[in-house]
Amino acid sequence: MNVGGETAKSGVAPESTALEELLLAAPRLESLQFRGLMTVPPFTDDPEGARPSFRKLRELRDAIAARKLPRISMDQLSMGMSHDFEIAIEEESTCVRVGTAIFGTRTKT
């Protein structure tokens, strides 16, 4: 999900008709499993700056889950990376991406 509205990133906007169309198409898309939502927020030097995006995604997940749509599971919330994973966990992330914290910064070759 593109909760930050960044033009440089792809993803579905939370308020888009595309999201609703995708949710309603789920019963026909038998080869796909809809398990949750994922976002990468706009980068800020202060990890706390990611909280509004994480919160928005969590609220969207909760709203979709409450609808109990067929073939839509909202048990996964993928958000947070090495820089801001603590904030993501506080906002109920179930999956964080911490490669830089484990492997270090990538070097360009």
C-alpha positions in Angstrom: 0.0 0.0 0.0 1.2 3.5 -0.8 0.0 5.2 2.3 2.5 8.0 2.0 1.3 9.1 -1.5 4.8 9.0 -2.9 4.9 9.2 -6.7 8.2 7.4 -6.8 6.7 4.3 -5.2 4.2 1.9 -6.6 1.4 0.4 -4.6 -2.3 1.0 -4.2 -3.5 4.1 -2.5 -5.7 3.4 0.5 -8.5 5.6 -0.8 -8.4 4.3 -4.3 -11.1 2.5 -6.2 -8.4 0.0 -7.2 -8.2 -1.3 -3.6 -11.9 -1.9 -3.5 -11.9 -3.6 -6.9 -9.1 -5.8 -5.7 -10.8 -6.8 -2.5 -14.1 -7.6 -4.3 -12.2 -9.6 -7.0 -10.5 -11.9 -4.4 -13.1 -14.7 -4.6 -12.4 -15.0 -8.4 -8.6 -15.0 -8.0 -8.3 -18.5 -6.6 -4.6 -18.7 -7.2 -3.9 -15.8 -4.8 -4.0 -15.7 -1.1 -4.9 -12.3 0.4 -3.2 -12.3 3.8 -2.6 -8.7 4.8 -1.1 -5.4 3.9 2.4 -4.1 3.4 3.9 -0.6 3.2 7.2 1.3 3.1 6.6 4.8 4.5 8.3 7.9 3.3 11.8 8.0 4.8 12.5 10.5 7.6 15.7 10.9 9.7 13.5 10.4 12.8 12.0 6.9 12.9 9.0 8.4 14.7 8.1 10.1 11.4 7.0 6.7 10.1 4.3 6.3 12.8 1.5 8.1 10.9 2.0 5.8 7.9 2.2 2.7 10.1 -0.9 3.8 12.0 -2.8 4.5 8.8 -2.0 1.0 7.4 -3.0 -0.7 10.7 -6.3 1.2 10.7 -6.9 0.2 7.1 -6.2 -3.4 7.9 -8.6 -3.3 10.8 -11.3 -1.8 8.6 -10.9 -4.4 5.9 -10.8 -7.2 8.4 -14.0 -6.0 10.0 -15.8 -6.4 6.7 -15.2 -10.2 6.7 -14.8 -10.4 3.0 -14.6 -13.8 1.3 -11.0 -15.0 0.7 -9.5 -12.0 2.5 -7.4 -12.6 5.6 -5.9 -9.6 7.3 -3.5 -11.5 9.7 -0.3 -10.0 8.3 0.8 -6.4 8.6 4.2 -6.0 7.0 5.8 -2.7 7.8 9.1 -1.5 9.3 12.7 -1.8 8.3 16.0 -1.5 10.2 15.6 2.2 10.7 12.1 2.2 12.1 11.1 -1.3 13.1 10.5 -0.4 16.8 7.8 2.1 15.8 6.3 -0.5 13.4 6.1 -3.1 16.1 4.4 -0.6 18.4 1.9 -0.1 15.6 1.2 -3.9 15.4 3.5 -5.0 12.6 3.7 -8.7 12.2 6.6 -8.7 9.8 9.6 -6.3 9.8 12.5 -6.2 7.3 15.8 -5.7 9.1 18.4 -6.7 6.5 20.6 -3.6 7.0 20.7 -4.2 10.8 21.8 -7.7 10.2 24.1 -7.5 7.2 25.1 -3.8 7.2 24.7 -1.2 4.5 24.9 -2.3 0.9 27.9 -1.3 -1.1 27.4 -0.3 -4.7 29.3 -2.4 -7.2 
